[in-house]
Amino acid sequence: MKDILASLNALRRPRLLISAARFGAAEYRRSVHLPRQLGRAELPRSGEAIVELMELEAEVNRHRVNGAAGYSPARHVEILIALMGEARLLRATHQAAAIN
């Protein structure tokens, strides 16, 4: 878990993208948002979801950096929202396990 969260903490993205994602993360609903981002109905565990989302985000970020015509800022923000939401769930799960 620490490796996953450390990788997330190491992400450096434009402030506007992060601000928009933080705003949207408050409304994150795993059952609705995650299948749309991953393109499948079954929901993986948070750690697995984060790894997949990080791969998607890296690809979208490459499009942003390269100025690709197909780059979608909205899609980028949606992926970042899902990453933030899944990270929150992963932290909460591990904190609850540590208490018990």
Residue pairs with C-beta under 8 A, 6 or more apart in sequence:
1 47
1 90
1 94
4 47
4 50
4 51
4 87
4 90
5 87
5 90
5 91
7 54
8 50
8 54
8 83
8 87
11 57
13 61
13 80
17 73
17 76
17 77
17 80
18 80
20 77
20 80
21 77
21 80
21 81
21 83
21 84
22 84
24 77
24 78
24 81
25 81
25 84
25 85
25 88
28 81
28 82
28 84
28 85
28 88
30 43
30 85
30 86
30 89
31 43
33 78
33 81
33 82
33 85
34 43
34 49
34 82
34 86
35 41
35 42
35 43
36 78
37 53
37 56
37 78
37 79
37 82
38 44
38 49
38 52
38 53
38 56
43 49
44 52
46 86
46 87
46 89
46 90
46 93
47 90
49 82
49 86
50 83
50 86
50 87
50 90
53 79
53 82
53 83
53 86
54 83
56 79
57 76
57 79
57 80
57 83
60 71
60 72
60 75
60 76
60 79
61 76
62 68
63 70
63 71
64 71
64 73
64 76
